[in-house]
Every structure is written in C-alpha cells, then in structure tokens.
Amino acid sequence: MNGTRFSVRGKSILITGASGSLGGVAARELAQAGALLTLTGGNAAGLAKLIDDAGIENAAVVTRRTDTPDDAQAMVDAALERHGRLDGVLVASGMNYVAPITEMAVDDFDKVMRGNARGAWLVCQAAGRVLLRQGDGGSIVLVSSVRGALGHASGYSAYCASKAATDLLAKSLAAEWGEYGIRVNALAPTVFRSELTEWMYADDERGRATRESMFSRIPLRRFAEPEDFVGALIYLLSDASSFFTGQVMYLDGGYTAC
C-alpha cells in the first residue's frame, strides 16, 4: 500500500477546540506529520501553551468560539490568509451540561445545542463555501459521541440530542457535497481522558466504581486516551479515506458492539 495516501503533509487543516484534550493531541500529531494548522478556541492561554509545548510552527491562531457566523468565517479566513487554501477541518469543540430534563433550564439546553450542533453547522457552512470554491474536494471530521446513538440515564438529554444532530449533519453534508469530492464523517468516542473526565481515571472509590461499571460494557476493558484517536484522524483527513464519507466511526473500545 502506498504510504503517501496516509500523509497530511502540506494539507491546510482547521481545528476548532484546539485547546481541549482531543483537539490539542490532534494539533500536536498533525503538526508533527507536516500539516499546516489553523488553531481556534476560546482559551487564548491554552492555545499559546499548546503551540509552545508542542513546538508548532507557522500556525494561524484564532481566539474565538464558534458562536456566530462571523466567528466561523474568521476561522476560515485565517486559514486562507496564512496557508492560501483549506483542505480539512476537525470540529473538536463542544460542551455538556448534565441535569435531569425536569430540572434543566431551557437556556442550558440551548447552550449545549449551540455549542455542539449549531457550532459544527456554522463551521461546516463557512468551510464548505471555501471547499466548493476551490473545487478539489476536502475532508471534514466532526467529533460526535457514542451518545449520538445511545441514551444515558444520568441527565444527558441535551448532550445526546446534540450528538445525534452531529451524526445526521455529517450524513446530510456527505450526501449534499459528495459530487464535489468533499467528504464529511463523524468520529464517535466513548469516555476519553480530559479535564471533564479525569475523575473517572482516579484511584479513589468514585473512580473505581465508575470504571468497574463501565468496563463491563467495554470489551477492551479501559477508557480511551486522546492519542487513541490519532490514527483515525490521520485516515479521515488524508487521501486514504477518499471513498469514505457519511459515516459515524465509533472509537469506543467495542462499547457499541455490546
């Protein structure tokens, strides 16, 4: 097999949520693989630390969240200004708010939907206009979750709904843009290490109890590390996945197989 098909060298890739756990690992690995990056997020200090710690060079940086069409356009414009074109997008930004539906404020539901489904839609809209204009395809990867297909008993009504919307956004855009060679897929993990989930990895009663409960449903008997997603990201953003679109790729240790 031609290894160059798995190459992202020289590809201009926009990452939203780059200061987060998964987005940060993706930025480091893609930079090492020779990609030209545009890094975005609301945490200016986090983005600066990522660039410094990883030694990322020549990256465009946009300290904005995907709240408005102007935010999404600014991200795409930064990629074009720095790198001259756009080849791929990783939408790794998102949020969650956990509460029983009977106790959840409508504003909190709206925040989750805006942060996950609406934010991804806005980035796809701005990026899609550029990819269509360029006329030579491209790849968009949306970070979803196993919760896009599975419910959760602990107050995830907003999150599950937002990730189901993310999955169908990927499928809809894959159908809409397929004739133009633009591929759109969703990457759906289960629990992976981040600031929000670090307590699940802790060696205390709460962490151990949570792991024992969840590992009974995960055939690989462990949670994920952000590095576990790098291979899939390289595949989805490279030419190796040139006939792969409209799919939800579950990186979940077998969780959805049970």
C-alpha positions in Angstrom: 0.0 0.0 0.0 1.2 3.5 -0.9 2.0 5.1 2.5 1.7 8.6 1.0 -2.0 8.2 0.8 -2.0 8.4 4.6 0.0 11.6 4.5 -1.3 15.0 5.7 1.9 16.8 4.9 1.2 20.2 3.4 -2.5 20.0 4.0 -4.2 23.1 5.5 -6.3 21.8 8.4 -8.5 23.9 10.6 -9.1 22.6 14.2 -11.8 24.0 16.5 -11.5 23.4 20.2 -7.7 23.1 19.8 -7.0 24.0 23.4 -9.1 21.0 24.6 -7.9 17.5 25.2 -8.7 15.8 21.9 -8.1 19.0 19.8 -4.7 19.5 21.5 -3.5 16.0 20.7 -4.7 16.3 17.2 -2.9 19.6 16.7 0.4 18.1 18.0 0.2 15.0 15.9 -0.9 16.7 12.8 1.8 19.3 13.1 4.4 16.5 13.5 3.0 14.9 10.4 3.6 18.1 8.4 0.1 19.6 8.3 -0.4 23.3 8.1 -2.6 24.3 11.0 -5.2 26.9 11.9 -5.9 26.5 15.7 -9.0 28.0 17.2 -10.7 28.1 20.6 -11.8 30.5 23.3 -8.9 29.9 25.6 -6.0 32.1 24.5 -3.6 30.9 27.2 -4.4 27.3 26.3 -3.7 27.8 22.7 -0.4 29.7 23.4 0.7 26.9 25.7 -0.2 24.2 23.1 1.9 25.9 20.5 4.8 26.5 22.8 4.8 23.0 24.4 4.4 21.2 21.1 6.7 23.5 19.1 4.1 24.1 16.5 5.3 26.5 13.8 3.5 28.7 11.3 0.1 28.0 12.7 -2.7 30.6 12.3 -4.4 31.2 15.7 -8.0 32.5 16.2 -9.1 33.1 19.7 -12.8 32.7 19.1 -15.5 30.1 19.8 -18.0 29.1 17.1 -20.8 31.2 18.4 -21.8 33.2 15.3 -21.4 33.0 11.5 -18.7 35.8 11.9 -16.7 33.6 14.2 -16.8 30.7 11.8 -15.9 32.9 8.9 -12.9 34.4 10.8 -11.5 30.9 11.4 -11.7 30.0 7.7 -10.4 33.4 6.7 -7.4 32.9 9.0 -6.6 29.6 7.3 -6.8 31.1 3.9 -4.7 34.1 4.8 -1.9 32.0 6.4 -1.9 29.0 4.2 -3.6 30.0 1.0 -6.2 27.3 1.0 -8.2 24.9 3.1 -8.0 21.1 2.8 -9.6 19.7 6.0 -11.5 20.6 9.2 -11.6 18.9 12.6 -14.5 20.2 14.7 -13.3 19.2 18.2 -15.1 21.9 20.1 -18.2 21.2 22.2 -19.7 21.2 25.7 -22.1 19.4 28.0 -24.4 20.2 30.8 -25.8 17.4 32.9 -29.2 17.6 34.7 -32.5 15.7 34.7 -34.7 17.1 32.0 -37.3 18.1 34.6 -34.7 20.3 36.3 -32.7 21.6 33.2 -33.2 25.2 32.3 -34.1 25.8 28.7 -31.1 28.2 28.5 -28.7 25.3 29.5 -30.3 23.0 26.9 -29.8 25.8 24.3 -26.1 26.2 25.3 -25.4 22.6 24.7 -27.2 22.6 21.3 -25.4 25.8 20.3 -22.0 24.5 21.4 -22.3 21.2 19.7 -24.8 21.0 16.8 -25.0 24.7 15.9 -21.3 25.4 16.2 -20.5 22.4 14.0 -23.1 23.6 11.4 -21.6 27.1 11.3 -18.1 25.8 10.8 -19.2 23.5 8.1 -21.1 26.3 6.4 -18.1 28.6 6.3 -15.6 25.8 5.3 -17.9 24.3 2.8 -18.1 27.6 0.8 -14.3 27.6 0.5 -14.0 23.9 -0.4 -16.7 24.3 -3.1 -15.0 27.3 -4.5 -11.6 25.6 -4.5 -13.2 22.7 -6.5 -10.8 19.9 -5.5 -12.6 18.2 -2.6 -11.6 18.1 1.1 -12.4 16.4 4.3 -14.5 17.5 7.4 -14.4 15.5 10.6 -17.0 16.2 13.3 -16.4 14.9 16.8 -19.5 13.2 18.0 -20.0 10.6 20.7 -21.5 7.1 21.3 -24.3 9.2 22.9 -25.4 10.2 19.4 -26.8 6.7 19.1 -27.3 5.6 22.8 -29.2 7.3 25.6 -27.9 7.9 29.0 -29.7 7.7 32.3 -27.9 10.4 34.1 -29.3 13.7 32.7 -27.8 13.7 29.2 -31.0 14.7 27.3 -29.3 17.8 25.8 -26.0 16.2 25.0 -27.4 13.0 23.4 -29.7 15.1 21.3 -26.9 17.4 20.2 -24.6 14.5 19.2 -27.4 12.7 17.3 -27.8 16.0 15.4 -24.0 16.0 14.8 -24.2 12.5 13.3 -27.0 13.4 10.9 -25.2 16.6 10.0 -22.3 14.6 8.8 -24.5 12.2 6.8 -26.5 15.1 5.3 -23.5 17.1 4.2 -21.8 13.9 2.9 -24.8 13.5 0.6 -25.0 17.2 -0.3 -21.3 17.5 -1.2 -20.4 14.1 -2.4 -20.5 15.0 -6.1 -17.8 17.7 -5.3 -15.4 15.3 -3.6 -16.0 16.8 -0.2 -16.1 14.0 2.5 -17.8 14.5 5.8 -17.6 12.0 8.7 -18.2 11.9 12.4 -15.8 10.4 15.0 -17.7 9.0 17.9 -15.7 8.1 21.1 -16.8 6.9 24.4 -15.1 8.2 27.6 -11.6 9.6 26.9 -9.3 11.5 29.3 -9.9 15.2 29.6 -10.4 17.8 32.3 -14.1 16.8 32.5 -13.4 13.0 32.8 -10.2 13.0 34.8 -12.1 11.9 37.9 -13.1 8.7 36.2 -9.4 7.7 36.0 -8.7 8.5 39.6 -7.7 5.7 42.0 -10.4 6.5 44.6 -13.8 4.9 45.4 -15.8 7.0 43.0 -13.4 6.5 40.1 -13.0 2.8 40.7 -16.8 2.3 40.9 -17.4 4.2 37.7 -14.7 2.2 35.8 -16.0 -1.1 37.1 -19.5 -0.3 36.0 -18.4 0.9 32.5 -15.8 -1.7 31.8 -18.4 -4.4 32.0 -19.7 -2.8 28.7 -16.4 -2.1 27.1 -14.7 -5.2 25.6 -11.2 -3.6 25.7 -11.7 -3.0 29.4 -10.3 0.5 29.5 -11.2 4.1 28.8 -9.5 5.9 25.9 -6.7 8.3 25.8 -6.8 11.2 23.3 -3.9 9.6 21.5 -6.1 6.6 20.6 -7.9 8.8 18.1 -4.8 9.9 16.1 -4.8 7.0 13.7 -8.4 7.5 12.8 -8.0 11.3 12.3 -5.0 10.8 10.0 -7.0 8.4 8.0 -10.1 10.6 7.8 -8.1 13.8 6.9 -5.8 12.1 4.4 -6.4 10.7 0.9 -6.5 7.2 2.3 -10.2 7.8 3.1 -11.1 9.1 -0.4 -14.1 6.7 -0.7 -15.2 7.0 3.0 -17.9 9.5 3.7 -21.2 9.9 5.6 -20.1 7.6 8.3 -20.1 7.6 12.1 -16.8 5.9 13.1 -17.1 4.6 16.7 -13.8 4.6 18.6 -15.2 3.2 21.7 -13.3 0.0 22.7 -16.2 -2.0 21.4 -18.8 -0.3 23.6 -21.5 0.0 20.9 -20.9 -3.7 19.9 -22.4 -5.0 23.1 
